[in-house]
Amino acid sequence: MTVRTALQQGAELLEKAGVAAPRLTAEVLLCYAAGWERSHLYGHPEEDLTEVAWLHYGRYLFQRLEGAPTQHITRRQEFYGREFRVSPDVLIPRPETEHVVEAALRLAPSARSVLDIGCGSGALAVTLQLELKARVWATDISTAALVVASENARRLGAAVRFLACDLASALRGGVFDLVACNPPYVPDGEQPSLQREVRDHEPAIALFGGPTGVEVYRRLVPEAQRLLCPGGWLIVELGYQIEGPVRGLLDNRWQDVEVTPDLAGWPRVLAARWSP
């Protein structure tokens, strides 16, 4: 079985199953199976696969056809130019969440104390620490997620302090220049309509935000008021069609409120400055 044939057959199987980006997925899985960079595929299309690589490739294709996300098979996902390890215990970092980082770097470039609430894989906390060179704390209610996040911080050389708690209940207030959060915001009733890769393989606690999807924000905003220094920023990711309800949680003590759209034009990130 040559590289060219393996990719062709894998892409055909994935396409018939309705998997998005079938050719790219086949390339990623074959590289992972064989331990290659993707450039190797293009430079050696007639190379024969070893029996071990072929067996691994077949197993990974089967897992993907069964609905497992590619990132759970390869255990990795790129975020803001860095490779993060992921597992079924954490939400897979999405490109849209990079808008949170971009907003933080633009609005709070001199932040010296930063908190990531609900850190999951640690993508936000690690990235903000490495980009801002700030003191960064990160919390999560899931100890399994914190294991993944702390390993990412160690591997990428980020000095992040991790705490297991609900929101930021373990931390004292009035000390942070920036609070960032990508909260669970999918309304509970939308579970059946989600892609099976998301619904069946990513942690529900990181996805679903209650009946309306705004429930966690209702707790998060008062918590941010407690945590932030005067003039500090709250920057959160937004779910679909919840910009209005989340804005409604901010009273006149929040200033300079702005919303950044994602590449599709949907409101994606809300930022507000605490001015008591």
TALINGI-V806033 format. One line per field, one symbol per residue. ss: DSSP state (~ for helix, > for strand, _ for the rest). phi: phi as a letter, one per 30 degrees, with the letter a starting at -180 (. if undefined). psi: psi as a letter, one per 40 degrees, with the letter a starting at -180 (. if undefined). A space follows every 50 residues. Layout:
# TALINGI-V806033
ss=???
phi=???
psi=???
This chain:
# TALINGI-V806033
ss=_>~~~~~~~~~~~~~~_____~~~~~~~~~~~~~___~~~~~~____>__ ~~~~~~~~~~~~~~~____~~~~~_>>>>__>>>>_________~~~~~~ ~~~~~~~_____>>>>>_____~~~~~~~~~~__>>>>>>__~~~~~~~~ ~~~~~~___>>>>>___________>>>>>>____>_~~~~~~__~~~~_ ___~~~~>______~~~~~~~~~~~~~>>>>>>>>>>_____~~~~~___ ___>>>>>>>>_____>>>>>>>>__
phi=.deedddddddddddddiddhddddddddddddcicdddddddbdcdddd ddddddedddddddddjddeddddiaadbhibccdbaddbddeceddddd ddddddcbdcecbbbccidhdieddddddddchcdbcbbadcdddddddd dddddcicdcccbcadhbddcdcibcdaccacddbdeeddedddededec bcdedccccjecicedddddddddeddddeidccbbdcddiceeddeddc dddcchdbbcddddjdebbcbbcdbd
psi=hiddddddddddddddeehifddddddddddddefiidddddefdehhii dddddddddddddddeehiddddefihihfeihihiieeihhhiddeddd dddddddfdehehihhhgdbeedddddddddefihhihiiehdddddddd dddddefhghhhhhihbfeeiiifehdhhihgihehideeddeiidddde eihddedhfadeeedddddddddddddiiheihhhiiiihfedddddeeh aeehifhihhiadeeihdhhiihhg.
